Amino acid sequence: MKFSVHLTLAALAGRGLQLAGAAAVEDAAASSAAKCCAVLEKSFPGKTFSATNQRNLYQKFIASYFSVNDRLTPTCAVSPKNTKDVAAIVGLLSKNACKFAVKSGGHGIVTGSSNIKEGVTVDLRSMRSVSLNKQKKTTTVQPGAKWIDVYNYLDPLGWAIPGGRAGTVGVGGLTSGGGNSFFAARYGFACDNVKRFEVVLGNGTVVEATNTTNADLFTALKGSQNNLGIITKFDFVAFEQSDLWGGTASYGKQTLPDQIKAFYEFTKNLKDDPYGSLIFIWSYFPKIPNEADRITITNLYEYTENLTGPVTTYPPPFKGFAPDSPIGPPTANTLRVANLSSLTGELNSPPELSNLYATLTLTNNVTILNEVARILSEEIEYYKNDTFLEYGSILLQPLPRLFTDRSVERGGNVLGLDRYEDDNIIFQLDLAWNGTQFDERARSVADKVMGDLTTYLEGEKALKDFQYINYAFQDQDPLGGYGASALGKIKAASKKYDVGQVFQKLVPGGFKLAGAGSGNKYNRTM
């Protein structure tokens, strides 16, 4: 008995030392962050704010994040007005070994991806200008702009660039993660349409990256997110664009089998008419009183050919979804001819909630898709009485080889999709709930859904390594999913352009290179 008592006391003492050690580390981090903020306040008065300095600005800054997940409370935030400010700020943070995060639009849902608890957040919202050079067919955008800012500027001029499909998403985060768009079948991803990056490196210097200047950095920036520097300007290829046909169309759950077949055919045949764009959204709303109304199917259609008048029939790529198809007419729709500013207002998710995204990529095969639908129907039945969720959605998006061909034509990126000759599909799980007390329950739902799908798809050899980084869960490995060759390009650029490894050591948020290639929570075979 005495022996066990001594062991217990020793264990308690050890536990006490561990807690004291952890507290000491936290105190040291807080002290270091406070010193960093004091340096910034001295160098950037009026542009640095915290809970005790310009509190109103600080509170508005925290509230500007889309998801509750990333509404952390940094020791301070600093708001640069231009590239010169960003360079000076990064130089100070690097010199003083300050941990920091970088915020563009603040739409990411991975905790800490664009904010930090003990440290400094560089808030780029004041850098949101948009300009157009018609002669050079170039649109220059600063990283703090949201896509609605871009479209509001370009629409009246009759021009466009390939960008976000939800207006509230930031330019910086979407583009540096690849960036799917309505125009992907014609022009590739958003990152493929950048002609020039202006970048602040970890030592505070400013460089440009094009296909002829710092060409290795130019390629590596197309998909590496926050691993190489802070992008302060994007020069996008611009093109003339008038209104386009599109909007949402809603259907009953009984149309699911025909929806699956039509989605498969759309993806397979997109190369025949690359003006089409489609997002399939299958949602469950457990709090709706009438159980029959809880499951909805909503498709987002876009046809990007220049149009000037009303469209009376569905454009050719959408014939499988037309009212005279087996799917039948939608129960409600917003289909119309409109500009991008209008159409990109329809995919915005409700704010003020906690969110979880997870993703995988699967082969476009109708048999596989039908089995995936069956598995997901079982998951909905399993969780139908678990009403903590505000909603749970499954999004399917075409990822045909055509997108990669367009990327390669524009010089390529580091997404690694050139490994695949076949047509594929991006799968996204989107969960939303109100209250941090439900965080672990949401994670358990995601683990089961993604785990069951992964097991099936691996068995059918229909699962691809690629994971779209802008939809990835924090435990996934999207950088590793790019493949060894693409990941090697990012690592080489990091070693060459970030000699002090500032964006690996001092910017802890997001998906980092040190953990890349270690595997995927839902795919152990990578």
C-alpha positions as CSV (number, residue, x, y, z in Angstrom):
1,M,0.0,0.0,0.0
2,K,2.8,2.4,0.9
3,F,4.5,1.6,-2.3
4,S,1.4,2.4,-4.4
5,V,0.8,5.6,-2.4
6,H,4.4,6.7,-3.1
7,L,3.9,6.0,-6.7
8,T,0.7,7.9,-6.8
9,L,2.3,10.9,-5.0
10,A,5.2,10.7,-7.4
11,A,2.9,10.6,-10.4
12,L,0.9,13.6,-9.0
13,A,4.2,15.4,-8.5
14,G,5.3,14.6,-12.0
15,R,1.9,15.7,-13.4
16,G,2.3,18.9,-11.4
17,L,5.7,19.5,-13.0
18,Q,4.2,18.8,-16.4
19,L,1.4,21.3,-15.8
20,A,3.9,23.9,-14.4
21,G,6.1,23.3,-17.4
22,A,3.3,23.8,-19.8
23,A,2.2,26.9,-18.0
24,A,5.7,28.3,-18.1
25,V,5.9,27.7,-21.9
26,E,2.6,29.5,-22.4
27,D,3.7,32.4,-20.2
28,A,7.0,32.6,-22.2
29,A,5.0,32.6,-25.5
30,A,2.7,35.3,-24.2
31,S,5.6,37.4,-23.0
32,S,7.5,37.0,-26.3
33,A,4.3,37.9,-28.3
34,A,3.8,41.0,-26.1
35,K,7.3,42.2,-26.8
36,C,6.7,41.7,-30.5
37,C,3.5,43.7,-30.4
38,A,5.3,46.5,-28.5
39,V,7.9,46.7,-31.4
40,L,5.1,46.8,-34.0
41,E,3.1,49.5,-32.1
42,K,6.2,51.6,-32.0
43,S,6.9,51.1,-35.7
44,F,3.3,51.1,-37.0
45,P,1.3,53.3,-34.7
46,G,-2.4,53.4,-35.7
47,K,-2.0,50.2,-37.7
48,T,-1.4,47.9,-34.7
49,F,-4.4,47.0,-32.5
50,S,-5.1,44.6,-29.6
51,A,-7.5,44.0,-26.8
52,T,-5.9,47.0,-24.9
53,N,-5.1,49.2,-27.9
54,Q,-7.8,50.3,-30.4
55,R,-10.1,47.6,-28.9
56,N,-12.9,48.4,-31.3
57,L,-10.8,47.7,-34.3
58,Y,-9.5,44.5,-32.7
59,Q,-13.0,43.2,-32.0
60,K,-14.1,44.0,-35.6
61,F,-11.0,42.2,-36.9
62,I,-11.9,39.0,-34.9
63,A,-15.5,39.2,-36.1
64,S,-14.4,39.5,-39.7
65,Y,-13.5,35.8,-39.8
66,F,-16.1,33.6,-41.6
67,S,-15.9,30.6,-39.2
68,V,-16.0,30.6,-35.5
69,N,-13.1,28.1,-35.8
70,D,-10.6,30.8,-36.6
71,R,-11.8,33.5,-34.4
72,L,-8.8,33.3,-32.2
73,T,-7.5,36.2,-30.1
74,P,-3.9,37.1,-31.2
75,T,-1.8,39.2,-28.9
76,C,-2.2,41.9,-31.5
77,A,-2.9,42.4,-35.2
78,V,-1.2,44.7,-37.6
79,S,-2.8,46.1,-40.8
80,P,-0.3,47.0,-43.5
81,K,-1.5,49.5,-46.2
82,N,1.0,48.5,-49.0
83,T,3.8,46.1,-49.9
84,K,6.4,48.4,-48.2
85,D,4.5,48.0,-44.9
86,V,4.3,44.2,-45.3
87,A,8.1,44.0,-46.0
88,A,8.9,46.0,-43.0
89,I,6.5,44.0,-40.8
90,V,7.9,40.7,-41.9
91,G,11.4,42.0,-41.4
92,L,10.6,43.0,-37.8
93,L,8.8,39.7,-37.0
94,S,11.6,37.7,-38.5
95,K,14.3,39.7,-36.6
96,N,12.5,39.3,-33.3
97,A,11.5,35.6,-33.8
98,C,7.8,36.5,-33.5
99,K,5.2,33.9,-34.4
100,F,2.6,35.2,-36.7
101,A,-0.3,34.4,-39.0
102,V,-1.4,36.0,-42.3
103,K,-5.1,36.8,-43.0
104,S,-6.4,37.6,-46.5
105,G,-10.2,37.1,-46.7
106,G,-10.4,35.0,-43.5
107,H,-12.7,32.4,-45.1
108,G,-10.6,29.3,-44.2
109,I,-12.0,27.0,-41.6
110,V,-8.9,25.2,-40.4
111,T,-8.2,26.6,-36.9
112,G,-5.0,28.7,-36.9
113,S,-4.7,28.8,-40.7
114,S,-5.0,32.6,-40.9
115,N,-5.0,33.6,-37.2
116,I,-3.0,32.8,-34.1
117,K,-3.6,32.8,-30.4
118,E,-0.2,33.8,-28.9
119,G,1.4,35.9,-31.6
120,V,0.7,38.5,-34.3
121,T,-1.8,38.3,-37.1
122,V,-0.9,40.3,-40.3
123,D,-4.3,41.5,-41.5
124,L,-4.2,42.2,-45.2
125,R,-7.8,43.6,-45.5
126,S,-6.6,47.2,-46.1
127,M,-4.8,45.9,-49.3
128,R,-7.7,45.2,-51.5
129,S,-7.3,47.3,-54.7
130,V,-8.3,46.0,-58.1
131,S,-7.1,47.5,-61.4
132,L,-7.4,46.5,-65.1
133,N,-5.0,47.1,-68.0
134,K,-7.0,46.4,-71.1
135,Q,-4.0,46.7,-73.4
136,K,-2.0,44.1,-71.5
137,K,-5.1,42.1,-70.7
138,T,-4.1,42.0,-67.0
139,T,-6.0,42.6,-63.8
140,T,-3.9,43.4,-60.8
141,V,-5.4,42.4,-57.4
142,Q,-4.1,42.8,-53.9
143,P,-4.5,39.9,-51.5
144,G,-6.9,41.4,-49.1
145,A,-9.6,41.7,-51.7
146,K,-12.6,39.4,-51.8
147,W,-13.8,38.0,-55.1
148,I,-16.9,40.2,-54.9
149,D,-14.6,43.2,-54.9
150,V,-13.0,41.9,-58.1
151,Y,-16.3,41.2,-59.9
152,N,-17.9,44.5,-58.8
153,Y,-14.9,46.3,-60.4
154,L,-14.7,44.2,-63.6
155,D,-18.3,43.5,-64.4
156,P,-19.2,47.1,-65.5
157,L,-16.1,47.1,-67.7
158,G,-17.1,43.9,-69.4
159,W,-14.0,41.9,-68.3
160,A,-13.4,39.0,-66.0
161,I,-10.7,36.7,-64.5
162,P,-11.0,33.1,-63.4
163,G,-11.7,33.3,-59.6
164,G,-13.8,32.3,-56.7
165,R,-17.4,31.1,-57.1
166,A,-18.4,32.5,-53.7
167,G,-18.0,36.3,-53.5
168,T,-17.1,36.4,-49.9
169,V,-14.0,34.2,-50.3
170,G,-10.6,36.0,-50.3
171,V,-8.4,36.3,-53.4
172,G,-5.2,35.4,-51.5
173,G,-6.2,32.2,-49.9
174,L,-8.2,30.8,-52.8
175,T,-5.5,31.5,-55.4
176,S,-2.6,30.3,-53.4
177,G,-4.5,27.0,-52.8
178,G,-5.2,26.4,-56.5
179,G,-8.6,28.0,-56.9
180,N,-11.4,26.2,-58.8
181,S,-13.7,28.5,-60.8
182,F,-16.5,28.7,-63.3
183,F,-13.9,29.0,-66.0
184,A,-11.7,26.0,-65.1
185,A,-12.6,24.0,-68.2
186,R,-11.5,26.9,-70.4
187,Y,-8.6,28.4,-68.5
188,G,-7.5,26.0,-65.7
189,F,-7.4,27.0,-62.0
190,A,-7.2,30.5,-60.7
191,C,-3.5,30.1,-59.9
192,D,-2.8,29.0,-63.5
193,N,-4.0,32.5,-64.7
194,V,-1.5,34.4,-62.6
195,K,1.1,36.1,-64.8
196,R,3.1,37.6,-62.0
197,F,3.3,37.4,-58.2
198,E,4.8,40.1,-56.0
199,V,6.0,38.3,-52.9
200,V,7.5,39.4,-49.5
201,L,10.0,36.7,-48.5
202,G,10.8,35.7,-44.9
203,N,13.7,38.1,-44.6
204,G,11.5,41.0,-45.6
205,T,12.8,41.4,-49.2
206,V,10.3,41.9,-52.1
207,V,10.7,39.8,-55.2
208,E,8.6,39.2,-58.3
209,A,7.9,35.7,-59.7
210,T,7.0,35.1,-63.3
211,N,7.6,32.3,-65.8
212,T,11.0,34.0,-66.6
213,T,12.0,35.6,-63.3
214,N,12.3,33.3,-60.3
215,A,10.5,30.8,-62.3
216,D,10.8,28.0,-59.7
217,L,9.2,30.2,-57.1
218,F,6.5,31.2,-59.6
219,T,5.5,27.5,-60.1
220,A,5.7,26.6,-56.4
221,L,3.4,29.5,-55.4
222,K,0.6,27.9,-57.3
223,G,-0.8,25.6,-54.6
224,S,1.5,25.9,-51.7
225,Q,-0.6,28.3,-49.6
226,N,1.4,30.2,-46.9
227,N,4.6,28.2,-47.1
228,L,6.8,30.5,-49.1
229,G,6.0,34.1,-48.4
230,I,3.2,36.7,-48.4
231,I,1.9,37.4,-51.8
232,T,1.2,41.2,-52.0
233,K,0.0,41.4,-55.7
234,F,-1.4,39.1,-58.2
235,D,-1.4,39.9,-61.9
236,F,-4.1,37.8,-63.5
237,V,-4.7,37.1,-67.2
238,A,-8.0,39.0,-68.0
239,F,-10.5,38.5,-70.8
240,E,-13.6,40.1,-72.1
241,Q,-16.8,38.7,-70.5
242,S,-20.4,39.8,-70.7
243,D,-23.2,38.2,-68.7
244,L,-23.5,34.5,-68.4
245,W,-26.3,32.0,-67.7
246,G,-26.5,30.4,-64.4
247,G,-27.9,30.1,-60.9
248,T,-29.3,27.4,-58.6
249,A,-31.8,24.6,-59.2
250,S,-33.3,22.6,-56.3
251,Y,-34.7,19.1,-56.5
252,G,-36.3,16.4,-54.3
253,K,-34.3,13.6,-52.9
254,Q,-36.0,11.1,-55.1
255,T,-34.1,12.4,-58.1
256,L,-30.7,11.3,-56.7
257,P,-30.2,8.2,-59.0
258,D,-30.8,10.4,-62.1
259,Q,-28.7,13.2,-60.7
260,I,-25.7,10.8,-60.3
261,K,-26.0,9.6,-63.9
262,A,-26.3,13.2,-65.2
263,F,-23.3,14.3,-63.1
264,Y,-21.2,11.5,-64.5
265,E,-22.1,12.3,-68.1
266,F,-21.5,16.1,-67.5
267,T,-18.0,15.4,-66.2
268,K,-17.2,12.9,-69.0
269,N,-18.4,15.2,-71.8
270,L,-17.2,18.6,-70.5
271,K,-14.4,18.6,-73.0
272,D,-17.0,18.8,-75.8
273,D,-18.3,22.1,-74.4
274,P,-15.9,23.7,-71.9
275,Y,-18.2,26.6,-71.1
276,G,-20.1,24.5,-68.6
277,S,-19.6,24.5,-64.8
278,L,-21.4,22.4,-62.2
279,I,-21.5,21.9,-58.5
280,F,-23.8,19.2,-57.0
281,I,-24.8,19.8,-53.3
282,W,-26.7,17.1,-51.4
283,S,-27.7,18.5,-48.0
284,Y,-29.3,17.3,-44.8
285,F,-30.9,19.8,-42.3
286,P,-31.7,17.8,-39.2
287,K,-33.6,20.6,-37.4
288,I,-36.3,21.0,-40.0
289,P,-39.5,19.7,-38.3
290,N,-40.8,17.8,-41.3
291,E,-38.5,14.8,-41.9
292,A,-39.5,14.7,-45.6
293,D,-38.1,18.2,-46.2
294,R,-34.7,17.6,-44.5
295,I,-32.9,16.3,-47.5
296,T,-32.4,18.6,-50.5
297,I,-30.4,18.5,-53.7
298,T,-29.2,21.8,-55.1
299,N,-27.2,22.2,-58.3
300,L,-25.2,25.3,-59.2
301,Y,-25.1,25.6,-63.0
302,E,-23.0,28.1,-64.9
303,Y,-22.6,28.6,-68.7
304,T,-19.8,31.0,-69.3
305,E,-20.3,31.8,-73.0
306,N,-21.0,35.5,-73.5
307,L,-24.7,36.1,-73.6
308,T,-26.9,39.2,-74.1
309,G,-30.5,38.0,-73.9
310,P,-32.7,35.5,-72.1
311,V,-32.0,31.7,-72.3
312,T,-35.1,29.6,-72.9
313,T,-33.5,26.2,-72.8
314,Y,-30.7,24.7,-70.8
315,P,-27.3,25.0,-72.6
316,P,-26.0,21.8,-74.1
317,P,-23.7,20.6,-71.2
318,F,-26.8,20.6,-68.9
319,K,-29.1,18.5,-71.1
320,G,-29.0,15.7,-68.6
321,F,-30.5,18.1,-66.0
322,A,-33.0,19.8,-68.2
323,P,-36.7,19.8,-67.2
324,D,-37.5,17.3,-69.9
325,S,-34.8,14.9,-68.6
326,P,-35.5,12.0,-66.3
327,I,-34.7,14.3,-63.4
328,G,-37.6,16.5,-64.3
329,P,-38.1,20.2,-63.6
330,P,-36.6,21.8,-60.4
331,T,-38.8,22.5,-57.5
332,A,-37.3,26.0,-57.4
333,N,-34.6,27.8,-59.3
334,T,-32.8,31.1,-59.7
335,L,-31.6,30.4,-63.3
336,R,-31.0,33.6,-65.3
337,V,-28.6,35.6,-67.4
338,A,-26.6,37.7,-65.0
339,N,-23.1,39.0,-64.2
340,L,-20.5,37.4,-62.0
341,S,-21.2,39.7,-59.1
342,S,-24.8,38.4,-59.0
343,L,-24.1,34.8,-59.6
344,T,-21.2,34.5,-57.0
345,G,-23.6,35.7,-54.3
346,E,-25.4,32.3,-54.3
347,L,-22.7,30.0,-52.9
348,N,-22.1,31.9,-49.7
349,S,-22.4,29.7,-46.6
350,P,-24.0,31.2,-43.4
351,P,-21.4,32.8,-41.1
352,E,-21.2,32.7,-37.3
353,L,-21.0,28.9,-37.1
354,S,-18.3,26.3,-36.5
355,N,-17.4,24.4,-39.6
356,L,-15.6,21.3,-40.7
357,Y,-14.5,20.5,-44.3
358,A,-12.9,17.3,-45.4
359,T,-12.1,16.2,-48.9
360,L,-11.1,13.3,-51.2
361,T,-10.8,12.7,-54.9
362,L,-12.4,9.8,-56.7
363,T,-12.6,8.4,-60.2
364,N,-15.5,9.6,-62.3
365,N,-17.3,6.2,-62.6
366,V,-21.1,5.9,-62.5
367,T,-21.0,2.6,-60.7
368,I,-18.6,4.0,-58.1
369,L,-20.8,7.1,-57.7
370,N,-23.9,5.1,-57.1
371,E,-22.2,3.1,-54.4
372,V,-20.9,6.3,-52.8
373,A,-24.5,7.6,-52.8
374,R,-25.7,4.4,-51.1
375,I,-23.0,4.7,-48.4
376,L,-23.9,8.3,-47.8
377,S,-27.6,7.5,-47.6
378,E,-26.8,5.0,-44.8
379,E,-24.7,7.7,-43.1
380,I,-27.6,10.1,-43.2
381,E,-29.9,7.5,-41.7
382,Y,-27.4,6.7,-39.0
383,Y,-27.1,10.3,-37.9
384,K,-30.7,11.5,-38.6
385,N,-31.6,11.9,-35.0
386,D,-28.3,13.7,-34.1
387,T,-29.6,17.3,-34.3
388,F,-26.6,19.2,-33.1
389,L,-25.7,20.0,-36.7
390,E,-27.2,23.0,-38.5
391,Y,-26.5,21.2,-41.7
392,G,-24.4,18.6,-43.3
393,S,-23.6,18.8,-47.0
394,I,-21.9,16.7,-49.7
395,L,-20.5,18.6,-52.6
396,L,-19.4,16.9,-55.8
397,Q,-17.4,18.9,-58.4
398,P,-16.0,17.7,-61.8
399,L,-12.2,17.4,-62.0
400,P,-11.8,16.2,-65.6
401,R,-8.4,15.8,-67.3
402,L,-9.4,18.9,-69.3
403,F,-8.7,21.1,-66.2
404,T,-5.1,19.7,-66.0
405,D,-4.6,20.2,-69.8
406,R,-5.5,23.9,-69.4
407,S,-3.1,24.2,-66.4
408,V,-0.2,22.6,-68.4
409,E,-0.9,25.0,-71.3
410,R,-0.3,27.9,-68.9
411,G,2.9,26.5,-67.4
412,G,1.7,24.1,-64.8
413,N,1.4,24.3,-61.0
414,V,2.3,22.1,-58.0
415,L,-1.1,20.4,-57.5
416,G,0.2,17.2,-59.1
417,L,-2.9,16.6,-61.1
418,D,-0.8,15.9,-64.3
419,R,-0.3,12.4,-62.9
420,Y,-3.8,11.5,-63.8
421,E,-5.0,10.8,-67.3
422,D,-8.6,10.0,-66.3
423,D,-11.5,12.2,-65.3
424,N,-12.0,12.6,-61.5
425,I,-14.3,14.2,-59.0
426,I,-13.6,16.4,-56.0
427,F,-15.7,15.3,-53.0
428,Q,-16.2,17.7,-50.1
429,L,-17.9,17.1,-46.8
430,D,-19.2,20.3,-45.2
431,L,-20.5,20.3,-41.6
432,A,-21.7,23.3,-39.7
433,W,-22.9,23.6,-36.1
434,N,-23.5,26.2,-33.4
435,G,-21.5,25.8,-30.2
436,T,-17.9,24.6,-29.5
437,Q,-19.3,22.0,-27.2
438,F,-20.2,20.0,-30.3
439,D,-16.7,20.1,-31.9
440,E,-15.7,16.6,-31.0
441,R,-19.1,15.2,-32.1
442,A,-18.6,16.9,-35.5
443,R,-15.2,15.3,-35.8
444,S,-16.6,11.9,-35.0
445,V,-19.2,12.3,-37.8
446,A,-16.5,13.3,-40.2
447,D,-14.2,10.4,-39.2
448,K,-17.0,7.9,-39.8
449,V,-18.2,9.3,-43.1
450,M,-14.7,9.9,-44.6
451,G,-13.4,6.6,-43.2
452,D,-16.2,4.5,-44.7
453,L,-15.9,6.2,-48.0
454,T,-12.1,5.8,-48.0
455,T,-12.3,2.1,-47.2
456,Y,-14.7,1.5,-50.1
457,L,-12.8,3.6,-52.6
458,E,-9.5,2.1,-51.8
459,G,-10.9,-1.3,-52.3
460,E,-12.2,-0.3,-55.7
461,K,-8.9,1.4,-56.6
462,A,-10.9,4.6,-57.2
463,L,-9.3,6.8,-54.6
464,K,-6.7,9.3,-55.8
465,D,-4.0,10.8,-53.6
466,F,-4.9,14.4,-54.5
467,Q,-6.8,16.4,-51.8
468,Y,-7.9,19.9,-52.7
469,I,-6.1,21.9,-50.1
470,N,-8.8,24.6,-49.7
471,Y,-11.3,21.9,-48.6
472,A,-8.9,19.7,-46.5
473,F,-9.4,18.9,-42.9
474,Q,-6.6,19.8,-40.5
475,D,-5.6,16.2,-40.0
476,Q,-5.3,15.5,-43.8
477,D,-2.2,15.8,-45.8
478,P,-3.0,17.8,-49.0
479,L,0.6,18.8,-49.7
480,G,1.7,15.2,-49.5
481,G,-1.2,14.4,-51.8
482,Y,0.4,16.4,-54.5
483,G,2.9,13.7,-55.0
484,A,6.7,13.5,-54.5
485,S,7.6,15.5,-57.5
486,A,5.3,18.4,-56.9
487,L,6.1,18.5,-53.2
488,G,9.8,18.4,-54.0
489,K,9.4,21.7,-56.0
490,I,7.7,23.4,-53.0
491,K,10.4,22.2,-50.6
492,A,13.2,23.3,-53.0
493,A,11.6,26.7,-53.3
494,S,11.3,27.0,-49.5
495,K,14.9,26.1,-49.0
496,K,16.1,28.6,-51.7
497,Y,13.8,31.6,-51.0
498,D,13.2,31.2,-47.3
499,V,16.7,30.5,-46.1
500,G,15.8,31.2,-42.5
501,Q,12.6,29.0,-42.8
502,V,10.5,31.9,-41.4
503,F,7.3,30.5,-43.0
504,Q,7.9,27.1,-41.5
505,K,9.1,28.0,-38.0
506,L,7.4,31.3,-37.3
507,V,4.1,30.8,-39.2
508,P,2.7,27.6,-37.6
509,G,-0.8,27.7,-39.1
510,G,-2.0,25.9,-42.2
511,F,-0.5,22.8,-43.8
512,K,3.3,22.9,-43.3
513,L,6.1,21.2,-45.2
514,A,7.5,19.3,-42.2
515,G,4.4,17.2,-42.0
516,A,3.8,16.8,-45.7
517,G,3.9,13.3,-47.0
518,S,3.3,11.8,-43.6
519,G,-0.1,10.4,-44.6
520,N,-3.8,11.2,-44.4
521,K,-6.1,10.5,-41.5
522,Y,-8.5,8.9,-43.8
523,N,-6.0,7.2,-46.2
524,R,-3.3,5.3,-44.4
525,T,-1.8,3.9,-47.6
526,M,-0.3,7.2,-48.9
